[in-house]
């Protein structure tokens, strides 16, 4: 368990730590290697367990989530989401998924996402990691309609929209978290080169993204930064500092409100 102040060097702004078999080892690695990690959850019922497993490791922040792909089975947990929301400044994974497998319950996803946004808007000081598969225009409309509170900041996780959609997202105050698989997709290269540096964050989306022949880990973030820097024709060290500055600007002044015995988990950086 960490006994010293955490000084971040790297940022993994979207990782499913609880889905790794060796999640405690990953948490320790994040602390030791200076990786500020947002551990997103997929259901509100998973939130307490994630907080427990990360207690004492200031590198890890826990997001309260209700994944759109699970809305069909877990929409009944929405009242629990609203009850727990005051315990974290971080919300994720939430959003919309209009891919064929999940399109049948898209209206329910929209209803849940709108309630999530309204709850965040009412409380304020929330940073959201947002899923938007084949639904970026609908996500942006929902943000416009239901997230007017500017103390709330949307971060578009694994964004695959167009440049015009990215422009609109930027106007709404969105950041973009970039993972290694996005960088490997050649069709994404023009957009990844174009995105403003002051809106860039990095993520793993582990364990769903592969790094070579294994699931990616937060400790692979330096390699992800190097790949993105090469694509953007800049230095890896320079880009690492940009991402870290963005993370600090994003989180500055947004202290969460967890129960008193968990305050150390969410130290501001």
Secondary structure, 3 states (H helix, E strand, C coil): CCCCCCCCCEEEEEECHHHCCCHHHHHHHHHHHCEEEEECCCCHHHHHHHHHHHCCCCCEEECECCCHHHHHHHHHHHHHHHHHHHHCCEEEEEEEECCCCCHHHHHHHHHHHHHHHHHHHHHCCCEEEEEEECCHHHHHHHHHHHCCCCCCEEEEECCCCCHHHHHHHHHCCCEEEECHHHHHCHHHHHHHHHCCHHHEEECCCCCCCEECCEECCHHHHHHHHHHHHHHCCCCHHHHHHHHHHHHHHHHCCCCCCCCHHHHHHHCCC
